[in-house]
Structure formats: structure tokens, C-alpha cells
């Protein structure tokens, strides 16, 4: 599994992963960085950095989260200031879903007193997959639904299989 993330002052502002391509993970991170900066009304410069002890530590925690099922609270290491109240409410609901379980968009919407469409929209903008596990959300009919993009659905399928939800 390949991880890509963007940091500002040691806080994660965007995170992505791929089982297939580092470029795919980086493109997703860049998309979230652009949205973050637009919402914050800031300019940004993108540069690739080599691993340091902090990024290696973050990578190891993400690896443990995915492959070993260890629940580690990374929430204090992320910057949620660019999220809307609704997005944050949706993402907090995701943390209640246990590893190996799935819920539907409709289930999350019901918990929030909303509709499935805005929930799906918020999930498509989730800058912190794995931390807020949007891969555990499926359609009411049991199909996987979307996951960032059509080509990312294979990543969703793999991670759910790793968690034994499929």
C-alpha cells in the first residue's frame, strides 16, 4: 500500500493511498490540497519531500491501522479547520463503524437527519480516508458505490477485503 499525504506544521491536511500507483495517491492528495487552500483562501506551493522521522512515523501508524487493525487515534494529527460542519458530522459518524463492518449512505444520512445524496457528496470530498473510513460506506443495494473516482473502486474493494467486510 502506498500512502501520500500533505502536511502543514505537522498536521495532515490531506491523505490518500493506493494499492497500485504512487501517482494515483499523489493526484488525490493534490485535489484535496487545492480544496483546502481554496477554502482557507491561501496560495500554496507543492513540493515532494523525502521521508523524515515524522513522515515515517505517520506512515507506520497508517500501515498499522490498515494491515493490523490497530486503532490509533490520528485525529489529533489532522487539520479539520477547512471542513464544513456537515462534513465533519458525516466523518465523525464513520468512526463509529467497526473494522469489518459496512453501512450504507442511507444509514449515515438517517443518523444525521439528512439524505443520502449530501452524505455521498461529503464522502467524495473526504481528505482523510482511513482516519475517517469512508471505504466502509456502500450503497443500500450492497454495491460498493463510488470511492473518490471510478478507478479507485478497486482500492475500496481491496481494503474492505483486508478488513474482512466483503
VEXPA-502910 format. One record per residue: x, y, z of N, C-alpha, C, O, CB in turn; residue in three letters; residue number from 1. Coordinates in steps of 0.001 Angstrom, whole numbers. Glycine has a CB too. Layout:
nu	nv	nw	cau	cav	caw	cu	cv	cw	ou	ov	ow	cbu	cbv	cbw	resn	resi
X	Y	Z	X	Y	Z	X	Y	Z	X	Y	Z	X	Y	Z	ALA	NUM $
...
This chain:
nu	nv	nw	cau	cav	caw	cu	cv	cw	ou	ov	ow	cbu	cbv	cbw	resn	resi
848	-1174	0	0	0	0	888	1229	0	1848	1318	766	-962	2	1216	UNK	1 $
558	2178	-869	1319	3417	-989	514	4563	-393	-666	4726	-703	1676	3708	-2468	UNK	2 $
1148	5353	458	492	6492	1087	1045	7786	512	2214	7868	133	675	6455	2617	UNK	3 $
194	8781	457	625	10144	132	-145	11052	1084	-1344	10867	1294	358	10521	-1407	UNK	4 $
538	12020	1651	-162	12969	2494	511	14320	2416	1686	14430	2064	-218	12480	3937	UNK	5 $
-256	15349	2751	242	16719	2762	173	17221	4197	-805	16988	4907	-580	17643	1792	UNK	6 $
1220	17909	4606	1315	18403	5979	1507	19909	5992	2178	20470	5126	2467	17717	6725	UNK	7 $
911	20554	6980	1217	21947	7294	1464	21975	8791	579	21648	9581	47	22944	6859	UNK	8 $
2664	22364	9175	3046	22417	10596	2744	21109	11314	2153	21104	12393	2321	23564	11298	UNK	9 $
3154	20006	10709	2997	18662	11270	1544	18213	11440	1278	17245	12153	3679	18601	12594	UNK	10 $
615	18896	10802	-784	18476	10794	-1119	18003	9382	-765	18658	8402	-1742	19644	11248	UNK	11 $
-1794	16875	9283	-2195	16346	7975	-3360	17171	7463	-4367	17323	8155	-2579	14829	8061	UNK	12 $
-3231	17711	6246	-4359	18411	5632	-4990	17565	4526	-6106	17845	4089	-3904	19768	5068	UNK	13 $
-4282	16542	4079	-4821	15649	3051	-4066	14327	3114	-2871	14281	3406	-4711	16288	1626	UNK	14 $
-4797	13258	2831	-4239	11918	2893	-4863	11096	1782	-6047	11243	1482	-4482	11263	4283	UNK	15 $
-4074	10237	1176	-4610	9313	186	-3743	8060	175	-2646	8044	734	-4667	9970	-1229	UNK	16 $
-4241	7027	-459	-3484	5788	-581	-3868	5100	-1872	-4896	5401	-2480	-3731	4859	628	UNK	17 $
-3026	4177	-2276	-3332	3358	-3438	-2587	2039	-3295	-1487	1990	-2744	-2947	4084	-4765	UNK	18 $
-3189	989	-3789	-2513	-300	-3836	-1758	-455	-5149	-1015	-1419	-5333	-3520	-1446	-3659	UNK	19 $
-1951	509	-6073	-1437	339	-7425	-403	1368	-7858	582	1015	-8506	-2557	371	-8370	UNK	20 $
-610	2634	-7511	214	3680	-8106	424	4846	-7147	-527	5397	-6592	-420	4176	-9392	UNK	21 $
1678	5202	-6970	2009	6363	-6141	1429	7628	-6778	962	8526	-6076	3552	6494	-5962	UNK	22 $
1462	7693	-8103	932	8858	-8804	-555	9048	-8510	-1015	10173	-8318	1159	8719	-10312	UNK	23 $
-1293	7958	-8476	-2730	7999	-8178	-2967	8587	-6780	-3839	9439	-6605	-3349	6576	-8278	UNK	24 $
-2203	8140	-5803	-2331	8657	-4432	-1958	10134	-4381	-2634	10922	-3720	-1441	7850	-3458	UNK	25 $
-894	10511	-5068	-458	11912	-5077	-1485	12816	-5737	-1722	13929	-5267	879	12045	-5793	UNK	26 $
-2102	12350	-6829	-3133	13148	-7506	-4318	13418	-6587	-4861	14523	-6568	-3611	12436	-8776	UNK	27 $
-4714	12404	-5827	-5824	12589	-4886	-5458	13570	-3782	-6283	14396	-3392	-6233	11248	-4274	UNK	28 $
-4246	13491	-3280	-3809	14432	-2252	-3809	15850	-2814	-4271	16780	-2154	-2401	14056	-1725	UNK	29 $
-3304	16016	-4007	-3259	17338	-4622	-4663	17930	-4777	-4866	19124	-4556	-2567	17261	-5984	UNK	30 $
-5616	17099	-5153	-7002	17546	-5285	-7523	18084	-3944	-8185	19121	-3899	-7899	16385	-5785	UNK	31 $
-7217	17372	-2862	-7658	17813	-1536	-6898	19047	-1064	-7473	19904	-394	-7487	16689	-525	UNK	32 $
-5623	19151	-1400	-4830	20329	-1028	-5412	21570	-1708	-5536	22625	-1087	-3329	20139	-1422	UNK	33 $
-5762	21435	-2970	-6357	22570	-3691	-7650	23023	-3017	-7870	24221	-2841	-6630	22194	-5162	UNK	34 $
-8506	22071	-2642	-9764	22415	-1976	-9488	23079	-622	-10130	24069	-272	-10641	21153	-1788	UNK	35 $
-8537	22533	136	-8170	23095	1448	-7718	24547	1285	-8168	25431	2015	-7042	22248	2119	UNK	36 $
-6842	24780	337	-6295	26130	154	-7360	27102	-361	-7364	28276	9	-5108	26094	-818	UNK	37 $
-8256	26611	-1210	-9350	27465	-1687	-10237	27893	-521	-10606	29062	-403	-10193	26729	-2758	UNK	38 $
-10569	26939	332	-11428	27243	1476	-10726	28172	2468	-11367	29006	3108	-11851	25949	2178	UNK	39 $
-9433	28026	2588	-8662	28875	3501	-8237	30183	2836	-7682	31071	3484	-7429	28126	4003	UNK	40 $
-8504	30289	1536	-8117	31453	732	-6619	31727	847	-6186	32848	1114	-8913	32694	1168	UNK	41 $
-5854	30674	637	-4392	30778	685	-3824	30278	-628	-4466	29521	-1355	-3804	29975	1882	UNK	42 $
-2629	30706	-913	-1905	30160	-2054	-1055	29009	-1536	-829	28890	-332	-1023	31256	-2766	UNK	43 $
-600	28191	-2417	187	27046	-1984	1265	26713	-2993	1195	27079	-4166	-705	25840	-1760	UNK	44 $
2242	26021	-2506	3323	25513	-3340	3417	24031	-3029	3434	23640	-1862	4699	26267	-3077	UNK	45 $
3478	23216	-4048	3568	21780	-3840	4998	21340	-4091	5570	21618	-5145	2582	21015	-4760	UNK	46 $
5563	20657	-3121	6868	20052	-3335	6880	18675	-2703	6224	18413	-1695	7998	20934	-2755	UNK	47 $
7628	17836	-3318	7781	16480	-2794	8918	16521	-1776	9971	17109	-2023	8069	15431	-3949	UNK	48 $
8689	15897	-650	9762	15875	337	10170	14444	618	9377	13510	494	9331	16578	1636	UNK	49 $
11398	14301	990	11889	12976	1357	11330	12602	2717	10907	13459	3494	13440	12935	1369	UNK	50 $
11337	11341	2982	10849	10883	4280	11752	11399	5386	12977	11400	5263	10770	9347	4326	UNK	51 $
11131	11832	6453	11873	12154	7663	11268	11310	8776	10368	10509	8521	11818	13702	8000	UNK	52 $
11739	11473	9985	11253	10607	11067	9750	10783	11305	9060	9814	11624	12021	10899	12361	UNK	53 $
9237	12005	11154	7816	12241	11377	6966	11575	10297	5983	10907	10617	7530	13741	11419	UNK	54 $
7326	11743	9032	6540	11132	7960	6643	9608	8020	5679	8912	7699	7012	11646	6585	UNK	55 $
7792	9089	8424	7923	7630	8582	7022	7141	9715	6387	6093	9595	9402	7236	8863	UNK	56 $
6964	7897	10814	6104	7531	11937	4637	7535	11490	3898	6596	11785	6317	8505	13130	UNK	57 $
4211	8599	10773	2836	8665	10277	2530	7483	9368	1483	6847	9491	2597	9981	9527	UNK	58 $
3445	7199	8464	3271	6059	7559	3123	4751	8318	2306	3907	7949	4446	5963	6602	UNK	59 $
3908	4576	9376	3829	3336	10160	2486	3237	10882	1921	2149	10985	4986	3266	11180	UNK	60 $
1972	4361	11381	664	4355	12061	-449	4028	11066	-1370	3279	11393	390	5728	12738	UNK	61 $
-370	4582	9859	-1371	4282	8831	-1300	2810	8434	-2332	2170	8229	-1165	5182	7591	UNK	62 $
-90	2277	8325	94	863	7990	-557	-15	9068	-1270	-967	8751	1610	523	7849	UNK	63 $
-308	310	10334	-899	-452	11438	-2421	-379	11401	-3109	-1365	11663	-382	66	12787	UNK	64 $
-2929	785	11077	-4370	986	11010	-5001	72	9968	-6052	-521	10210	-4690	2445	10693	UNK	65 $
-4357	-40	8806	-4909	-815	7700	-4614	-2301	7831	-5528	-3124	7773	-4365	-305	6390	UNK	66 $
-3353	-2647	8006	-2950	-4048	7919	-3075	-4831	9226	-3263	-6047	9206	-1546	-4120	7448	UNK	67 $
-2974	-4149	10339	-3011	-4875	11601	-4280	-4590	12388	-4507	-5185	13441	-1804	-4527	12434	UNK	68 $
-5105	-3683	11884	-6365	-3378	12547	-6200	-2632	13856	-7143	-2527	14640	-7115	-4632	12793	UNK	69 $
-5010	-2117	14093	-4781	-1370	15326	-5445	-17	15227	-5210	738	14284	-3277	-1213	15610	UNK	70 $
-6255	277	16182	-6910	1573	16199	-5979	2549	16903	-5697	2422	18094	-8307	1504	16904	UNK	71 $
-5520	3509	16149	-4666	4540	16736	-5320	5871	16406	-5692	6122	15260	-3175	4466	16193	UNK	72 $
-5455	6699	17386	-6138	7972	17164	-5197	8947	16469	-4295	9514	17085	-6644	8566	18500	UNK	73 $
-5423	9127	15195	-4641	10092	14433	-5386	11407	14305	-4893	12343	13677	-4306	9540	13050	UNK	74 $
-6572	11486	14896	-7380	12694	14752	-6680	13942	15261	-6901	15031	14731	-8682	12524	15475	UNK	75 $
-5835	13804	16285	-5140	14988	16796	-4032	15453	15850	-3465	16530	16034	-4553	14695	18175	UNK	76 $
-3727	14638	14838	-2682	14989	13881	-3241	15520	12566	-2493	15715	11608	-1814	13790	13611	UNK	77 $
-4558	15756	12516	-5139	16256	11271	-5737	17642	11482	-6154	17996	12585	-6213	15284	10745	UNK	78 $
-5768	18407	10412	-6328	19757	10435	-7708	19699	9791	-7828	19547	8576	-5394	20782	9691	UNK	79 $
-8739	19820	10605	-10116	19753	10098	-10723	21141	9924	-11926	21263	9692	-10988	18923	11042	UNK	80 $
-9924	22166	10030	-10454	23537	10012	-11086	23936	8677	-11868	24886	8633	-9351	24506	10341	UNK	81 $
-10769	23245	7608	-11357	23605	6311	-12653	22841	6024	-13285	23059	4990	-10352	23342	5196	UNK	82 $
-13044	21961	6919	-14251	21163	6703	-15493	21929	7147	-15439	22733	8078	-14155	19826	7456	UNK	83 $
-16604	21672	6475	-17873	22260	6909	-18373	21473	8120	-17896	20372	8393	-18938	22252	5748	UNK	84 $
-19330	22040	8835	-19901	21339	9993	-20543	20022	9563	-20434	19010	10256	-20942	22229	10707	UNK	85 $
-21213	20049	8412	-21861	18832	7924	-20826	17768	7575	-20984	16605	7947	-22734	19141	6701	UNK	86 $
-19761	18158	6858	-18715	17189	6507	-18135	16555	7767	-17976	15336	7835	-17594	17868	5684	UNK	87 $
-17824	17368	8748	-17249	16863	9992	-18225	15922	10702	-17810	14903	11254	-16869	18029	10917	UNK	88 $
-19507	16253	10692	-20514	15374	11311	-20563	14022	10597	-20649	12975	11238	-21914	16041	11280	UNK	89 $
-20507	14057	9263	-20507	12809	8484	-19266	11989	8827	-19362	10789	9080	-20557	13106	6955	UNK	90 $
-18103	12637	8834	-16845	11915	9085	-16798	11339	10494	-16247	10258	10702	-15646	12844	8868	UNK	91 $
-17369	12047	11463	-17410	11531	12844	-18288	10276	12911	-17984	9350	13664	-17949	12622	13826	UNK	92 $
-19372	10240	12131	-20221	9047	12090	-19436	7840	11588	-19662	6716	12037	-21447	9288	11195	UNK	93 $
-18520	8075	10662	-17730	6980	10089	-16874	6291	11147	-16634	5086	11071	-16839	7504	8962	UNK	94 $
-16416	7058	12133	-15539	6482	13162	-16291	5500	14065	-15669	4742	14809	-14920	7598	14013	UNK	95 $
-17609	5512	14002	-18413	4587	14806	-18551	3218	14145	-18999	2263	14779	-19793	5175	15054	UNK	96 $
-18169	3121	12880	-18282	1862	12143	-17036	1033	12430	-15916	1466	12159	-18454	2111	10600	UNK	97 $
-17239	-150	12976	-16110	-1005	13341	-15466	-1624	12112	-16106	-1805	11076	-16561	-2100	14299	UNK	98 $
-14204	-1940	12249	-13455	-2642	11216	-14193	-3936	10881	-14613	-4674	11771	-11989	-2932	11678	UNK	99 $
-14343	-4198	9582	-15024	-5408	9143	-16524	-5223	8959	-17213	-6151	8536	-14777	-6507	10123	UNK	100 $
-17037	-4035	9272	-18454	-3751	9089	-18622	-2690	8009	-17698	-1930	7721	-19102	-3288	10417	UNK	101 $
-19797	-2648	7423	-20129	-1601	6453	-21497	-1026	6793	-22308	-1668	7462	-20111	-2157	4995	UNK	102 $
-21738	176	6330	-23028	847	6460	-23357	1443	5089	-22489	1572	4227	-23003	1962	7595	UNK	103 $
-24605	1794	4914	-24998	2425	3647	-25000	3944	3805	-25020	4475	4916	-26399	1925	3189	UNK	104 $
-24979	4617	2671	-25105	6075	2664	-26392	6474	3395	-26429	7454	4139	-25104	6628	1200	UNK	105 $
-27444	5681	3158	-28747	5948	3761	-28684	5826	5290	-29312	6607	6005	-29802	4984	3193	UNK	106 $
-27916	4832	5788	-27771	4650	7239	-27145	5888	7883	-27615	6371	8914	-26912	3402	7545	UNK	107 $
-26092	6388	7266	-25399	7567	7803	-26328	8777	7727	-26407	9567	8668	-24072	7842	7023	UNK	108 $
-27026	8916	6608	-27962	10033	6438	-29039	9997	7515	-29391	11029	8086	-28609	9993	5038	UNK	109 $
-29554	8820	7785	-30596	8669	8808	-30077	9125	10173	-30782	9818	10907	-31077	7199	8883	UNK	110 $
-28859	8741	10507	-28257	9142	11792	-28141	10661	11911	-28248	11219	13003	-26869	8502	11951	UNK	111 $
-27921	11318	10777	-27719	12764	10772	-28987	13553	10449	-28980	14784	10463	-26649	13118	9783	UNK	112 $
-30067	12844	10160	-31300	13522	9788	-31182	14203	8436	-31691	15305	8233	-31678	14536	10842	UNK	113 $
-30511	13540	7526	-30253	14102	6201	-30677	13111	5130	-31361	12128	5416	-28761	14468	6037	UNK	114 $
-30266	13376	3894	-30491	12479	2764	-29174	11840	2357	-28099	12307	2731	-31123	13237	1569	UNK	115 $
-29274	10768	1587	-28078	10035	1164	-27192	10852	229	-25968	10743	298	-28479	8744	481	UNK	116 $
-27785	11671	-646	-27003	12427	-1635	-25973	13369	-992	-24806	13328	-1380	-27942	13234	-2521	UNK	117 $
-26364	14225	-13	-25354	15087	608	-24282	14299	1375	-23130	14725	1455	-26030	16065	1549	UNK	118 $
-24670	13155	1932	-23691	12294	2619	-22676	11780	1603	-21469	11832	1841	-24399	11097	3343	UNK	119 $
-23168	11285	471	-22272	10790	-580	-21354	11896	-1081	-20173	11667	-1342	-23082	10210	-1748	UNK	120 $
-21899	13076	-1211	-21110	14219	-1666	-20004	14542	-663	-18861	14781	-1052	-22013	15448	-1879	UNK	121 $
-20343	14551	623	-19334	14817	1660	-18258	13737	1654	-17074	14032	1813	-19994	14899	3054	UNK	122 $
-18673	12489	1472	-17702	11394	1451	-16762	11499	257	-15594	11122	350	-18423	10050	1426	UNK	123 $
-17262	12007	-860	-16400	12148	-2043	-15322	13203	-1815	-14321	13237	-2530	-17239	12516	-3279	UNK	124 $
-15527	14064	-818	-14550	15109	-507	-13712	14792	734	-12960	15650	1196	-15262	16428	-312	UNK	125 $
-13825	13600	1273	-13114	13224	2493	-11598	13315	2285	-11035	12520	1533	-13511	11795	2928	UNK	126 $
-10931	14274	2939	-9485	14391	2759	-8687	13439	3648	-7459	13407	3575	-9056	15806	3034	UNK	127 $
-9383	12660	4491	-8695	11782	5430	-9223	10347	5408	-9650	9829	6440	-8816	12338	6821	UNK	128 $
-9195	9693	4225	-9649	8306	4207	-8741	7491	5131	-7597	7883	5364	-9642	7723	2747	UNK	129 $
-9203	6426	5633	-8567	5560	6625	-8767	6133	8025	-9172	5398	8925	-7060	5394	6320	UNK	130 $
-8499	7414	8236	-8740	8026	9541	-10246	8163	9741	-10779	7796	10788	-8029	9418	9656	UNK	131 $
-10927	8695	8723	-12389	8693	8673	-12743	7694	7571	-12771	8065	6398	-13000	10161	8388	UNK	132 $
-13012	6441	7924	-13049	5331	6955	-14256	5313	6020	-15191	4537	6214	-13013	4048	7691	UNK	133 $
-14227	6168	5015	-15331	6245	4058	-15432	4991	3198	-16461	4762	2562	-15166	7464	3168	UNK	134 $
-14377	4174	3170	-14451	2932	2396	-15470	1960	2990	-15859	1000	2325	-13074	2268	2329	UNK	135 $
-15902	2187	4216	-16873	1304	4869	-18323	1657	4531	-19258	1071	5076	-16680	1354	6370	UNK	136 $
-18493	2611	3638	-19840	3010	3225	-20137	2424	1850	-19365	2588	904	-19983	4561	3205	UNK	137 $
-21266	1741	1762	-21670	1120	500	-23088	1577	162	-23734	2260	957	-21591	-444	586	UNK	138 $
-23560	1201	-1007	-24923	1547	-1420	-25920	626	-713	-25555	-456	-255	-25080	1440	-2970	UNK	139 $
-27159	1055	-628	-28215	270	39	-28410	-1087	-612	-28803	-2045	54	-29535	1034	25	UNK	140 $
-28140	-1180	-1911	-28332	-2442	-2629	-27136	-3387	-2489	-27114	-4458	-3095	-28589	-2164	-4097	UNK	141 $
-26128	-2982	-1676	-24973	-3843	-1444	-23793	-3597	-2373	-22698	-4111	-2147	-25387	-5251	-1567	UNK	142 $
-24023	-2800	-3430	-22906	-2482	-4332	-21954	-1526	-3635	-22333	-827	-2695	-23419	-1865	-5667	UNK	143 $
-20712	-1502	-4106	-19686	-688	-3449	-19937	810	-3533	-19610	1542	-2599	-18354	-989	-4046	UNK	144 $
-20504	1268	-4617	-20654	2717	-4789	-19330	3318	-5208	-18398	2597	-5564	-21162	3384	-3488	UNK	145 $
-19247	4607	-5166	-18027	5284	-5603	-16977	5348	-4514	-17260	5097	-3342	-18347	6675	-6071	UNK	146 $
-15779	5681	-4908	-14690	5865	-3959	-13703	6825	-4587	-12775	6395	-5272	-14007	4506	-3584	UNK	147 $
-13881	8095	-4372	-13093	9180	-4966	-13283	9245	-6476	-13694	10273	-7015	-11612	9002	-4638	UNK	148 $
-12982	8152	-7146	-13147	8102	-8593	-13419	6649	-8966	-13213	5742	-8160	-11878	8665	-9346	UNK	149 $
-13875	6445	-10167	-14196	5083	-10612	-12989	4157	-10510	-13120	3006	-10094	-14710	5105	-12050	UNK	150 $
-11801	4662	-10893	-10628	3787	-10887	-10161	3461	-9475	-9387	2524	-9280	-9496	4431	-11662	UNK	151 $
-10626	4226	-8485	-10251	3962	-7100	-11107	2869	-6466	-10790	2407	-5370	-10360	5234	-6286	UNK	152 $
-12181	2445	-7125	-13059	1433	-6540	-12315	138	-6225	-12663	-554	-5269	-14216	1144	-7478	UNK	153 $
-11314	-192	-7002	-10535	-1402	-6739	-9818	-1272	-5396	-9699	-2252	-4660	-9513	-1660	-7881	UNK	154 $
-9337	-59	-5070	-8715	171	-3761	-9723	-71	-2642	-9386	-661	-1616	-8150	1607	-3671	UNK	155 $
-10963	385	-2841	-12021	194	-1845	-12280	-1290	-1635	-12409	-1762	-505	-13320	907	-2280	UNK	156 $
-12352	-2008	-2737	-12597	-3446	-2681	-11489	-4166	-1903	-11766	-5039	-1081	-12707	-4021	-4101	UNK	157 $
-10247	-3797	-2168	-9107	-4438	-1503	-9101	-4130	-13	-8908	-5028	807	-7786	-3982	-2137	UNK	158 $
-9310	-2877	338	-9242	-2526	1758	-10389	-3155	2539	-10201	-3547	3691	-9263	-1007	1932	UNK	159 $
-11571	-3259	1939	-12680	-3940	2615	-12373	-5429	2782	-12729	-6024	3799	-13996	-3752	1824	UNK	160 $
-11719	-6028	1798	-11325	-7432	1909	-10287	-7604	3017	-10342	-8573	3773	-10766	-7949	563	UNK	161 $
-9341	-6667	3117	-8351	-6714	4195	-9032	-6638	5550	-8608	-7287	6507	-7335	-5571	4048	UNK	162 $
-10073	-5853	5625	-10813	-5713	6878	-11850	-6811	7059	-12520	-6878	8090	-11489	-4360	6935	UNK	163 $
-11980	-7671	6053	-12918	-8794	6073	-14376	-8350	6057	-15233	-9001	6655	-12668	-9646	7290	UNK	164 $
-14655	-7247	5377	-16047	-6782	5272	-16711	-7292	4010	-17929	-7180	3871	-16105	-5258	5300	UNK	165 $
-15948	-7847	3090	-16539	-8389	1853	-16678	-9891	1937	-17155	-10521	993	-15691	-8014	632	UNK	166 $
